[in-house]
Amino acid sequence: MGKWRDGRAVVKIPGRNAPVDLLIAASYRARTRGLLGRDGIEGAILLTPCSGVHTFRMRFAIDVAYLDGQLRVLAVRTMRPGRLSLIRFRARHVLESEAGAMARWGLRPGVRVAIDEC
C-alpha cells in the first residue's frame, strides 16, 4: 500500500457496483478530528494507522470496520455516541461511516476491500 496521505479516494467493495467515496485521515491531526463536529458523512472515512476509536462528543451513531494490513475486514461494529471501542491488535486501519451504511454495502468480516486514491 505504501504510505497513506490525507485526501480523497474511493473504496471498492466486492459485490457492489458503485465505489464509495472515501476521506483518508492519515496525519495525526486528521485522525484526531475524524468525524468530530460533523452532523453526518457521505461515504466513509479511513483512519490510518488506527486500531481503536471512540465516539465521545459525536453527534450520530457510526459503523466501524476494523481492517488488517491487507485491507481485509476483521470486524464491523455499530457504535452510539459516547462509547469507547476495544483495541483490535491485528487492525491497521479503521473505516467509519454512518450507522447502517456498511450493512447496505455488504461489508462484513472476511471481505477484502480495495482503495483507489484520487
N, C-alpha and C positions, 0 to 999 in steps of 0.2 A: 504494500500500500504506500509506503513512503511516509513522509511527514505531512500531516494534515495542517491546513491553514484555515483561518476564519474565512467564511464566504458562503456562497450558494452552490448547491448541487442538486442532484435528483437521486432518489433511491429506487432501485428496480427490485420488485418483489415477484418471485416466481408465481405464475398463475394469474397475475394481474397485468392487464394490457397497458394501462397508463402508468408512467412513473410518478412518484410522489415528490413534490417539491421539498427540498431539504435545506436547512440552515446549519452550517457547520460551526461549532464553537470549540476551537482548539486552543485558544490562548487562555491563560488564567482568568483574565478579566471577562472574556466572553462566557466561559464556563460558569463563573461565579454568578453572573447576571442570569444566564439561562432564560427561563420563561418568566422570571420575576417582573412584576409591573405590567404584564400583558393581560388582556381580557380573553385571549384565545390565540390559536395559531392555525394557520392554513398549512397543511402538510405536517412536517416534523422538524425536530432539531436533534442534531447529533452532538453529544458531549464526548470529547476525546482528548486525552485519556480519561476514563472515568469508570468506577466500579460500584458506585453507590450514589444515591441522590436524596434530597429532602424536598418537601413541599411547603415548608414554612413560608408564610406571607404570600402564598399563591392564591389566586382568585378563582381557580377552577380545578376540577379533577383531571388527572392525566393518566395516560397509558405509558408504561415504561418497559422497554425491551432491552435486556442486557445482551450484548454481543461479544463474542470472543474475538481473537486476533484475526480470524478468517471471515469475520462478519456473519457467523452463524448464531442464530438466536438461542440463547441459553435459557431464558425465562421471560415471560411477559406478565406484568402486574398492573393493576389499576390502583392509583393512589389518590386519596382525597387530600384536600389542603390540610396542612399541619401535621404531616406524617414524616417519618424518617425510615428509609429503606435499609434492609440488611446489605452489607457489603458482599458482593459476589466476587470471590477471589479470582475466578477464571475470566471475569469480564474485563474487557479492554476499552469498550465503548458503551454508551447508553443512548438509546434512541427514545425521544419523548414526543408525544402527540396528545391531542385532546382525548379524553376518555371515550372509548368505544371505537376509535378510528382503527386501531390495529386489528380488531376482530373483523371489521369491514374489509380491510386489506388482505386478510388471510395470513397475518403474521403470527406465527406460533413457534414454540421450541422446535429446533431442528432445521428450520428454514434458513437458507443462506441467501443474504441479500447482496446486491451489487450497488456501489455508489459511483456515480459519474460526476466529477467536478465540472462546473461551468466556467 
